[in-house]
Amino acid sequence: MQIKYNTDCRHFRGDLPCKPHKENNVHCEDCQFYDKTDGKILIIKFGAIGDVIRTTPLLKRFREVMPSKEIWWITQYPDILPNNKIDKILTLSIENFILLKEIKFDKIYSLDKDNFACALCNQLISYEKYGYGLLNGKPAPIRQSAEHKYFTGLFDDINKENKKSYLEEVFELCELKFNYEEYELDVDTSIKWDIPSDGKKIIGLNTGCGDRWKSRLWSDENWIKLIELLKQNGYYPLLLGGKQENEKNKFLSAQTGALYLGEYPLKHFISLMNECDGIVSAVTMGMHIAIGLKKPLILMNNIFNPYEFELYGRGEIIQPSKECKCFFSPNCKNDEYFCMDHILPVSIFEAVKRKI
């Protein structure tokens, strides 16, 4: 049987009918949707989920400078990636490792200082590699362009002196210049919410900080004071969080009357955050979702270099009024005070008024 098929077409699958065929009943020999590709690039970025989200600005630049290349991405968090902007999204599995081993990539961007990610980069075939590989059993820069990001992640004193954002560093690692490309984040607009805000601006309060980083946890007392200030001044506070924050948010809701709709799967959580006019958060996954949704963000930060965060001119970073000695520390190291107690509710409220 002589039937033409184009394995170099972006839509061609080989195992199932392609989308243009299913939707328009076309065949390769006369297909107006033929989108010729001439190679593949691979992004290795496993996690954490917030870091996966804030790496998505690379996609726009890759499409601009390499429009004919297929973009592949391997990650632990496939659900957070924009499906229509990436040709193939892979999860970590032996099957996908076998698949990747059979492909010669044009470029591999290995963006995690992670032993397995770096080992994977070493194992795969590519004309060019960027980022990190494994050297003597440990992550190491492949090129000089990765050294700045590498060293700011290893030495606290170098990190403290750094004036580049995470995105500037990652673009530099890829030998590109960051031009304020935005995050790429899909929102399920079919999900509907009943939030009786009566026209008031909805302020999402993302109350958690994760299990690891107790040093950045804001107290219930402070959240209650902030909620009271927001309600007294005509805002509508909406409590946000996941499983870890569920009991905390139930308590805050009971104490203040602020709306809490419960914990939800990721796509629902993103949709709920999209209902907000602005977000208050510590450094969490929710912070990155807020940036991806282009929401004004009031960011509480105490243990990270503030230059790391790119808020695209839509937000404001509030830090403790007293020195925090807990740089990149999971637990507070101050003997005399807890530094997050010196981010005052009134300071957050004033920032909300300025930015939202």
Residue pairs with C-beta under 8 A, 6 or more apart in sequence:
3 27
3 28
3 29
4 27
4 28
4 29
5 12
5 28
6 12
6 28
6 31
6 34
6 36
7 14
8 36
8 37
8 38
9 18
9 28
9 31
9 34
9 35
9 36
9 37
10 35
10 36
10 37
10 70
10 87
11 18
11 19
11 20
11 33
11 34
11 35
12 18
12 28
20 26
20 31
20 33
21 27
21 31
24 33
26 32
26 33
28 34
36 68
37 68
37 69
37 70
38 68
38 69
39 68
39 69
39 70
39 105
39 106
40 69
40 70
40 71
40 72
40 87
40 103
40 105
40 106
41 62
41 66
41 69
41 70
41 71
41 72
41 105
41 106
41 107
41 108
41 109
42 72
42 73
42 74
42 100
42 105
42 107
42 108
42 109
42 124
42 126
43 55
43 58
43 71
43 72
43 73
43 74
43 109
43 111
44 74
44 108
44 109
44 110
44 111
44 112
44 117
44 120
44 121
44 131
45 51
45 52
45 55
45 73
45 74
45 75
45 109
45 111
45 112
45 117
46 52
46 74
46 75
46 76
46 92
46 112
46 114
46 116
46 117
47 75
47 76
47 77
47 112
48 285
49 76
49 77
49 80
49 285
49 288
50 284
50 285
50 287
50 288
51 288
52 75
52 76
52 77
52 80
52 81
53 80
53 183
53 185
53 285
53 288
53 289
53 291
53 292
54 166
54 167
54 183
54 288
54 291
54 310
55 111
55 170
56 81
56 82
56 85
56 183
56 184
56 185
56 292
57 167
57 171
57 178
57 181
57 182
57 183
57 184
58 109
58 170
58 171
58 174
58 176
58 181
59 71
59 82
59 85
59 86
59 184
60 181
60 182
60 184
61 171
61 176
61 179
61 181
62 69
62 71
63 71
63 85
65 176
66 106
66 107
69 106
69 107
70 87
70 88
71 85
71 86
71 87
71 88
72 86
72 87
72 88
72 89
72 90
72 105
73 81
73 86
73 88
73 89
73 90
74 89
74 90
74 91
74 92
74 96
74 100
74 120
75 81
75 89
75 90
75 91
75 92
76 91
76 92
78 89
78 90
78 91
79 266
79 267
80 185
80 266
81 89
82 184
82 185
82 186
83 89
83 186
84 186
85 184
90 96
90 99
90 100
97 120
97 123
100 120
100 124
101 123
101 124
101 125
103 124
103 125
104 125
104 126
104 127
105 124
105 125
105 126
105 127
106 126
106 127
106 128
107 126
107 127
107 128
107 129
107 130
108 121
108 124
108 126
108 128
108 129
108 130
108 131
109 130
109 131
109 173
109 174
110 117
110 118
110 120
110 121
110 129
110 130
110 131
110 132
110 133
110 142
111 117
111 131
111 132
111 170
111 173
112 118
112 131
112 132
113 132
113 139
113 150
113 153
114 139
115 134
115 137
115 138
115 139
117 132
117 139
118 132
118 133
118 134
118 139
118 140
119 134
121 129
121 131
121 132
121 133
121 134
121 142
122 133
122 134
129 142
129 143
130 142
130 143
130 145
130 146
130 173
130 174
130 175
131 141
131 142
131 143
131 146
131 173
131 174
132 139
132 140
132 141
132 142
132 146
132 150
133 139
133 140
133 142
134 140
139 150
140 150
141 147
141 150
143 175
145 172
145 173
145 174
145 175
146 173
148 164
148 169
148 172
148 173
149 169
149 170
149 172
149 173
151 158
152 158
152 159
152 162
152 164
152 169
153 159
156 327
156 328
159 305
159 327
159 328
160 305
160 327
162 169
162 305
162 307
162 308
163 307
164 172
164 307
165 178
165 307
165 308
165 309
165 310
166 308
166 309
166 310
167 178
167 181
167 310
168 178
168 310
170 178
171 177
171 178
172 178
180 310
180 312
182 292
182 294
182 312
183 288
183 291
183 292
184 292
185 270
185 289
185 292
185 293
186 270
187 270
187 271
187 274
187 293
188 267
188 268
188 270
188 271
189 271
191 267
191 268
191 271
191 272
193 261
193 271
193 272
193 275
195 202
195 236
195 238
195 259
195 261
195 275
196 259
197 236
198 236
200 234
200 235
200 236
201 234
201 235
201 236
201 277
201 278
201 356
202 235
202 236
202 238
202 275
202 276
202 277
202 278
203 230
203 235
203 236
203 237
203 238
203 276
203 277
203 278
203 279
203 280
203 352
203 356
204 238
204 240
204 272
204 273
204 275
204 276
204 278
204 279
204 280
204 281
204 286
204 290
204 295
205 223
205 226
205 227
205 237
205 238
205 239
205 240
205 258
205 279
205 280
205 281
206 240
206 241
206 279
206 280
206 281
206 282
206 284
206 286
206 287
206 290
207 218
207 223
207 239
207 240
207 241
207 245
207 248
207 249
207 252
208 217
208 241
208 242
208 244
208 245
208 248
208 282
208 284
208 286
209 216
209 217
209 218
209 282
209 283
209 284
210 244
210 284
211 244
212 330
213 283
213 303
213 330
214 330
214 331
214 332
215 302
215 303
215 326
215 329
215 330
215 331
215 332
215 333
215 339
215 340
216 282
216 283
216 300
216 301
216 302
216 303
216 340
217 282
217 340
218 282
218 300
218 340
218 343
219 340
219 341
220 248
220 251
220 252
220 255
222 341
222 343
222 344
222 345
223 252
223 345
224 252
224 255
224 256
225 345
225 346
226 237
226 280
226 345
226 348
226 349
227 237
227 252
227 256
227 258
228 256
229 345
229 346
229 349
230 236
230 237
230 349
230 352
231 237
231 256
231 257
231 258
233 349
233 353
235 352
236 259
237 256
237 258
237 259
238 258
238 259
238 260
238 261
238 272
238 275
238 276
239 249
239 252
239 253
239 258
239 259
239 260
240 249
240 269
240 272
240 273
240 276
240 279
240 286
241 248
241 249
241 263
241 286
242 263
242 269
243 263
245 263
246 262
246 263
249 260
250 260
252 258
252 260
253 259
253 260
261 272
263 269
264 272
269 286
269 289
270 289
270 293
273 279
273 286
273 289
273 290
273 293
273 295
274 293
274 295
276 290
276 295
277 295
277 296
277 356
278 295
278 296
278 297
278 298
278 352
278 355
278 356
279 286
279 287
279 290
279 295
279 296
279 297
279 298
280 297
280 298
280 300
280 348
280 352
281 287
281 290
281 297
281 298
281 299
281 300
282 299
282 300
282 301
283 299
283 300
283 301
283 303
283 304
283 309
287 297
287 299
287 309
290 297
291 297
291 310
291 311
291 312
291 314
291 315
294 312
294 314
295 314
296 314
296 315
296 355
296 356
297 311
297 314
297 315
297 316
297 355
298 315
298 316
298 318
298 348
298 351
298 352
298 355
298 356
299 309
299 311
299 315
299 316
299 317
299 318
300 318
300 319
300 340
300 343
300 348
301 309
301 317
301 318
301 319
302 319
302 320
302 324
302 326
302 339
302 340
302 343
303 324
303 326
303 327
303 328
303 329
304 327
304 328
306 317
306 319
309 317
311 317
314 355
315 355
316 351
316 354
316 355
318 343
318 347
318 348
318 351
319 343
320 339
320 340
320 341
320 342
320 343
321 342
321 343
321 344
321 347
322 337
322 339
322 342
323 339
324 334
324 339
325 333
325 334
325 339
326 332
326 333
326 334
326 339
332 338
332 339
332 340
